[in-house]
């Protein structure tokens, strides 16, 4: 099931996305929330009549860096022996179609296409064999990075945590199993030209390792998001660019870069 979060007539709701053709997609409004038992209401609205919102409002976004060897090398970094985590604040999260505000303190904004894992239940110290049980589903992410600031500052809080630095969407795909999620095509285009192309099977540490690693240290809550790293090909964005992240079996997340107002 594809679960979207949306607003219509000032109201916010979750809905199940139905249909195959982009111009014929409809939302069956969900009774309740997707983190508990819910029913479909049978009330349907065309997707093109609503505003898509970030598919979840995470308490925290845990991101793993340098999880693709080619990406680590393209930036001149060593490949870490263990998963390497950092945080993006909830205030950095935006949805499909929302504008990316170019940070005023940077002159080198980069895109990073990533598979995002959405946590479905409160959990901690998750054993590897139970990882599949704590995942609600998967969505597309863009781990935007002020590269010049990242290089200059020892901590990454400003470089990766500025407002609009974490586009997520367009929805959460719940029907992918863990094995499939560990072998998906990840692609990013800027103004229609391909910049990144890789597969999640190229990750140094698969999804199971990442969830085990972070849940050893902290409790994960329903709606929390785990970013799994980016393949090689990261590069600059400029005001006016349209950037799209497409992940096999999930969908396409599209955002435009604008000047910060």
FILO-159009 format. One record per residue (C-alpha): residue in three letters; x, y, z. Coordinates in nm, 3 decimals. Each point is the difference from the previous one (the first is absolute). Example, Ala and Ser with C-alpha at 12.3 -4.5 7.8 and 13.67 -1.06 7.14 Angstrom:
<atoms>
> aa, px, py, pz
> ala, 1.230, -0.450, 0.780
> ser, 0.137, 0.344, -0.066
</atoms>
This chain:
<atoms>
> aa, px, py, pz
> unk, 0.000, 0.000, 0.000
> unk, 0.114, 0.355, -0.077
> unk, -0.091, 0.224, 0.293
> unk, 0.003, 0.375, -0.055
> unk, -0.053, 0.288, 0.239
> unk, -0.184, 0.294, -0.152
> unk, -0.205, 0.310, 0.061
> unk, -0.330, 0.095, -0.160
> unk, -0.228, 0.292, 0.092
> unk, 0.217, 0.071, 0.303
> unk, -0.021, -0.356, 0.135
> unk, 0.291, -0.244, 0.030
> unk, -0.049, -0.373, -0.048
> unk, 0.166, -0.321, -0.112
> unk, -0.117, -0.188, -0.305
> unk, 0.076, -0.313, -0.199
> unk, 0.117, 0.084, -0.352
> unk, -0.184, -0.200, -0.264
> unk, 0.058, -0.025, -0.373
> unk, 0.294, -0.033, -0.239
> unk, -0.016, 0.293, -0.242
> unk, 0.133, 0.324, 0.156
> unk, -0.298, 0.199, -0.128
> unk, -0.252, -0.250, 0.142
> unk, 0.131, -0.051, 0.357
> unk, -0.256, 0.032, 0.278
> unk, 0.021, -0.003, 0.379
> unk, -0.227, -0.220, 0.211
> unk, -0.010, 0.190, 0.328
> unk, 0.118, -0.201, 0.300
> unk, -0.199, -0.019, 0.322
> unk, 0.266, 0.039, 0.268
> unk, 0.377, 0.005, -0.042
> unk, 0.229, -0.244, -0.179
> unk, 0.196, -0.085, 0.318
> unk, -0.295, -0.193, 0.144
> unk, -0.288, -0.206, -0.132
> unk, -0.197, 0.206, -0.250
> unk, -0.274, -0.029, -0.258
> unk, -0.050, 0.153, -0.341
> unk, -0.299, 0.232, 0.004
> unk, -0.102, -0.054, -0.360
> unk, -0.002, 0.378, -0.045
> unk, 0.229, 0.071, -0.293
> unk, 0.152, 0.322, -0.130
> unk, 0.219, 0.053, -0.307
> unk, 0.366, 0.037, 0.089
> unk, 0.028, 0.307, -0.222
> unk, -0.262, 0.177, 0.214
> unk, 0.201, -0.016, 0.324
> unk, 0.333, 0.129, 0.125
> unk, 0.239, -0.278, 0.088
> unk, 0.177, 0.051, 0.334
> unk, 0.308, -0.176, 0.139
> unk, -0.126, -0.359, 0.034
> unk, 0.091, 0.000, 0.370
> unk, 0.099, 0.258, 0.262
> unk, 0.301, -0.168, 0.158
> unk, 0.108, 0.063, 0.356
> unk, 0.351, -0.048, -0.138
> unk, 0.173, -0.075, -0.326
> unk, 0.303, -0.224, 0.044
> unk, 0.228, 0.010, -0.304
> unk, 0.291, -0.226, -0.080
> unk, 0.293, 0.145, -0.190
> unk, 0.256, -0.158, -0.230
> unk, -0.202, -0.321, -0.036
> unk, 0.088, -0.036, -0.370
> unk, 0.372, -0.052, -0.062
> unk, 0.006, 0.190, -0.330
> unk, -0.166, 0.303, 0.160
> unk, 0.247, 0.002, 0.289
> unk, 0.289, -0.012, -0.245
> unk, -0.138, 0.271, -0.230
> unk, 0.022, 0.244, 0.292
> unk, 0.343, -0.122, 0.106
> unk, -0.124, -0.176, 0.314
> unk, 0.094, -0.336, 0.143
> unk, -0.263, -0.271, 0.003
> unk, -0.105, -0.041, 0.367
> unk, 0.024, -0.342, 0.162
> unk, -0.325, 0.050, 0.190
> unk, -0.320, 0.193, -0.077
> unk, 0.054, 0.376, 0.032
> unk, -0.310, 0.187, 0.123
> unk, -0.105, 0.363, 0.027
> unk, -0.333, 0.183, 0.045
> unk, -0.221, 0.227, -0.205
> unk, -0.258, 0.191, 0.207
> unk, -0.373, -0.033, -0.056
> unk, -0.004, 0.364, -0.113
> unk, 0.207, -0.099, -0.305
> unk, -0.277, -0.226, -0.135
> unk, -0.208, 0.108, -0.302
> unk, -0.220, -0.195, -0.239
> unk, -0.037, -0.073, -0.369
> unk, -0.048, 0.322, -0.196
> unk, 0.123, 0.225, 0.280
> unk, 0.276, 0.251, -0.073
> unk, 0.359, -0.051, 0.112
> unk, 0.126, 0.331, 0.139
> unk, 0.364, 0.047, -0.094
> unk, 0.177, 0.071, 0.333
> unk, 0.127, 0.356, 0.022
> unk, 0.320, -0.111, 0.177
> unk, 0.112, -0.236, -0.278
> unk, 0.125, 0.026, -0.356
> unk, 0.019, -0.373, -0.074
> unk, -0.330, -0.184, 0.052
> unk, 0.010, -0.369, -0.098
> unk, -0.266, -0.263, -0.065
> unk, 0.016, -0.353, 0.147
> unk, -0.265, -0.252, -0.106
> unk, -0.081, -0.257, 0.270
> unk, -0.235, -0.280, 0.096
> unk, -0.182, 0.094, 0.322
> unk, -0.130, -0.256, 0.248
> unk, -0.312, 0.099, 0.197
> unk, -0.032, -0.153, 0.346
> unk, -0.344, -0.139, 0.082
> unk, 0.019, -0.076, 0.372
> unk, 0.190, 0.106, 0.310
> unk, 0.308, -0.214, 0.034
> unk, 0.350, -0.021, 0.144
> unk, 0.281, -0.256, -0.005
> unk, -0.160, -0.163, -0.303
> unk, 0.154, -0.341, -0.083
> unk, 0.090, -0.049, -0.362
> unk, -0.269, -0.263, -0.056
> unk, -0.270, 0.242, 0.126
> unk, 0.092, 0.303, -0.209
> unk, -0.271, -0.075, -0.256
> unk, -0.262, 0.017, 0.277
> unk, 0.075, 0.362, 0.096
> unk, -0.010, 0.146, -0.353
> unk, -0.319, 0.161, -0.130
> unk, 0.140, 0.051, -0.349
> unk, 0.232, 0.198, -0.224
> unk, 0.007, 0.337, -0.173
> unk, 0.235, 0.219, -0.205
> unk, 0.229, 0.255, 0.160
> unk, 0.245, 0.271, -0.102
> unk, 0.271, 0.057, 0.262
> unk, 0.080, 0.356, -0.105
> unk, 0.342, 0.116, 0.113
> unk, 0.172, 0.336, 0.014
> unk, 0.329, -0.155, -0.110
> unk, 0.220, 0.302, 0.066
> unk, -0.138, 0.030, 0.352
> unk, 0.043, -0.375, 0.057
> unk, 0.366, 0.026, -0.094
> unk, 0.058, 0.309, 0.211
> unk, -0.180, -0.097, 0.321
> unk, 0.082, -0.307, 0.208
> unk, -0.365, -0.066, 0.082
> unk, -0.255, -0.052, -0.277
> unk, -0.300, 0.157, 0.176
> unk, -0.019, 0.310, -0.219
> unk, 0.124, -0.164, -0.318
> unk, -0.268, -0.270, 0.001
> unk, -0.262, 0.135, 0.239
> unk, -0.109, 0.330, -0.148
> unk, -0.368, 0.063, -0.074
> unk, -0.118, -0.198, -0.309
> unk, 0.311, -0.223, 0.007
> unk, -0.199, -0.325, 0.014
> unk, -0.260, -0.047, -0.275
> unk, -0.199, -0.322, 0.052
> unk, -0.272, -0.159, -0.214
> unk, -0.211, -0.026, -0.192
> unk, -0.150, -0.275, 0.219
> unk, 0.096, -0.304, 0.209
> unk, 0.004, -0.333, -0.184
> unk, -0.089, -0.276, 0.249
> unk, -0.002, -0.301, -0.233
> unk, 0.378, -0.027, -0.049
> unk, 0.160, -0.275, 0.203
> unk, 0.342, 0.044, 0.154
> unk, 0.182, -0.210, -0.260
> unk, -0.150, 0.206, -0.282
> unk, 0.081, 0.329, 0.173
> unk, 0.365, -0.104, 0.018
> unk, 0.016, -0.022, -0.382
> unk, -0.177, 0.298, -0.159
> unk, 0.108, 0.244, -0.268
> unk, 0.061, 0.352, 0.133
> unk, 0.009, 0.280, -0.258
> unk, 0.022, 0.380, 0.014
> unk, -0.047, 0.253, -0.278
> unk, 0.049, 0.376, -0.011
> unk, -0.209, 0.176, -0.264
> unk, -0.058, -0.338, -0.160
> unk, 0.368, -0.095, -0.025
> unk, 0.121, -0.301, 0.194
> unk, 0.252, 0.072, 0.274
> unk, -0.016, -0.306, 0.225
> unk, -0.072, -0.366, -0.074
> unk, 0.063, -0.288, 0.236
> unk, -0.158, -0.292, 0.182
> unk, -0.062, -0.048, 0.369
> unk, 0.181, -0.333, -0.034
> unk, 0.317, 0.211, -0.022
> unk, -0.044, 0.118, 0.359
> unk, 0.291, -0.097, 0.225
> unk, -0.237, -0.058, 0.290
> unk, -0.349, -0.126, -0.095
> unk, -0.319, 0.123, 0.162
> unk, 0.010, -0.264, 0.274
> unk, 0.344, 0.114, 0.117
> unk, -0.108, 0.364, 0.010
> unk, -0.311, -0.066, 0.211
> unk, 0.190, -0.226, 0.238
> unk, 0.275, 0.259, 0.032
> unk, -0.214, 0.302, 0.084
> unk, -0.255, -0.185, 0.215
> unk, 0.284, -0.119, 0.223
> unk, 0.044, 0.364, 0.100
> unk, -0.350, 0.149, -0.003
> unk, -0.370, -0.071, -0.018
> unk, -0.156, 0.036, -0.343
> unk, -0.357, 0.130, -0.012
> unk, -0.279, -0.052, -0.254
> unk, 0.063, 0.239, -0.289
> unk, 0.373, 0.032, 0.059
> unk, 0.202, -0.015, -0.320
> unk, 0.333, -0.169, -0.069
> unk, 0.196, 0.116, -0.305
> unk, 0.221, -0.272, -0.142
> unk, 0.270, 0.192, -0.191
> unk, 0.047, 0.120, -0.355
> unk, 0.166, -0.152, -0.308
> unk, 0.273, 0.181, -0.191
> unk, -0.074, 0.297, -0.223
> unk, -0.087, 0.269, 0.253
> unk, 0.037, 0.352, -0.134
> unk, -0.107, 0.362, 0.015
> unk, -0.346, 0.151, -0.021
> unk, -0.088, 0.356, -0.098
> unk, -0.301, 0.224, 0.044
> unk, -0.257, -0.096, -0.263
> unk, 0.106, -0.366, -0.022
> unk, -0.261, -0.276, 0.021
> unk, 0.138, -0.309, 0.175
> unk, -0.174, -0.338, -0.008
> unk, 0.079, -0.315, 0.198
> unk, -0.148, -0.321, -0.144
> unk, 0.020, -0.332, 0.182
> unk, -0.111, -0.325, -0.160
> unk, -0.329, -0.126, 0.139
> unk, -0.071, 0.319, 0.194
> unk, -0.038, 0.309, -0.217
> unk, 0.151, 0.340, -0.075
> unk, 0.067, 0.288, 0.239
> unk, 0.028, 0.335, -0.180
> unk, 0.100, 0.340, 0.141
> unk, 0.111, 0.334, -0.139
> unk, 0.287, 0.209, 0.136
> unk, -0.090, 0.361, 0.078
> unk, 0.179, 0.296, 0.153
> unk, -0.048, 0.014, 0.373
> unk, -0.238, 0.280, 0.083
</atoms>
